[in-house]
């Protein structure tokens, strides 16, 4: 699992996954680099499936409307 693969799958949502391996969390940002939604508390990308990452991104993207 890579950030590139995840970001390609969620590009249509207008968010991007950022964070670094081993920090314990990843998060999504909008086109201006502002965090949207909640952090995803995993140490490694592989701890979630691509489908789980898509669901997390969809939740974060909903915050763009608020």
C-alpha positions in Angstrom: 0.0 0.0 0.0 1.4 3.4 -0.9 0.2 7.0 -0.5 0.4 7.3 -4.3 -2.0 4.4 -4.8 -4.4 5.8 -2.2 -4.3 9.3 -3.5 -5.0 8.1 -7.0 -8.1 6.3 -5.7 -9.4 9.3 -3.8 -8.4 12.1 -6.2 -12.1 12.7 -7.2 -13.0 13.6 -3.6 -10.7 16.7 -3.6 -8.6 15.5 -0.7 -5.1 14.1 -0.4 -3.6 11.7 2.2 -0.5 12.9 4.0 1.6 11.8 6.9 4.7 9.8 7.4 5.1 6.1 8.2 5.5 5.2 11.8 4.2 8.5 13.3 1.0 6.7 14.3 -1.4 8.7 12.2 -2.2 10.0 8.7 -4.6 12.7 7.7 -6.3 14.3 4.7 -5.7 17.8 3.4 -7.7 20.0 0.9 -6.2 21.7 -2.2 -4.9 24.5 0.0 -3.1 22.1 2.4 -5.6 22.5 5.3 -6.4 19.4 7.3 -9.9 18.1 6.8 -11.7 15.5 8.9 -10.2 13.4 11.6 -6.7 11.9 11.7 -6.6 8.2 10.9 -4.8 6.5 13.7 -2.6 3.8 12.1 1.2 3.5 12.1 1.5 2.0 8.6 -0.6 2.4 5.4 -0.9 -1.3 5.1 -2.9 -1.4 8.4 -6.0 -0.4 6.3 -7.2 -1.8 3.0 -7.7 0.4 0.0 -11.5 0.3 0.7 -11.0 1.4 4.3 -8.8 4.3 3.1 -11.5 5.3 0.6 -14.1 5.3 3.3 -11.9 7.5 5.5 -11.4 9.9 2.6 -15.1 10.1 2.0 -15.7 11.0 5.6 -13.0 13.7 5.4 -14.3 15.1 2.1 -17.7 15.6 3.8 -16.0 18.2 6.0 -15.3 20.3 2.9 -19.0 21.1 2.6 -19.3 22.4 6.1 
